[in-house]
């Protein structure tokens, strides 16, 4: 996901991260944060906020989720 975000392929990052999140039981905070970041970059702010909240649920100390 991070490679797609660095390549500015935000829509693809949102799509792929979303697919992984739905397939994985208890996705890792890093995956949730990457999805949130991609959502934010495509101006899907409410969804990004929800994804960052899920990130905090997975890891309350995850630094990116506190932005």
C-alpha positions in Angstrom: 0.0 0.0 0.0 2.7 2.4 0.9 4.4 1.9 -2.4 1.2 2.8 -4.2 0.8 5.9 -2.0 4.4 7.0 -2.7 3.7 6.5 -6.4 0.6 8.8 -6.0 -1.7 5.9 -7.1 -4.2 6.7 -4.4 -7.3 5.3 -6.0 -5.6 1.9 -6.5 -4.2 2.0 -2.9 -7.7 2.6 -1.6 -9.1 -0.3 -3.7 -6.4 -2.7 -2.7 -6.3 -1.8 1.0 -10.1 -2.1 1.1 -9.9 -5.6 -0.4 -7.3 -6.7 2.1 -9.1 -5.2 5.1 -12.3 -7.1 4.2 -10.4 -10.4 3.7 -8.3 -10.4 6.8 -9.5 -11.2 10.3 -8.3 -8.3 12.5 -6.2 -6.4 10.0 -2.9 -4.9 11.3 -2.8 -1.2 12.3 -0.3 -0.5 9.5 -2.7 -1.7 6.8 -5.6 0.3 8.4 -3.4 3.4 8.5 -2.3 3.0 4.9 -5.9 2.7 3.8 -6.8 5.8 5.9 -4.0 7.8 4.3 -5.1 6.8 0.8 -8.7 7.7 1.6 -7.6 11.1 2.9 -5.6 11.8 -0.2 -8.6 11.2 -2.5 -10.7 13.5 -0.3 -12.8 10.8 1.3 -12.4 12.5 4.6 -15.2 10.8 6.6 -14.1 7.3 5.5 -10.5 8.3 6.3 -11.5 9.4 9.8 -13.3 6.1 10.4 -10.3 4.2 9.1 -8.0 6.1 11.5 -10.4 5.3 14.3 -10.1 1.6 13.4 -6.3 2.0 13.4 -6.4 3.3 16.9 -8.6 0.3 17.9 -5.9 -2.0 16.5 -3.0 -0.1 18.0 -3.8 2.8 20.3 -0.2 4.1 20.0 0.0 4.0 16.2 1.6 7.5 15.5 -0.2 8.1 12.1 -3.6 7.6 13.6 -3.1 10.5 15.9 -2.7 13.1 13.1 
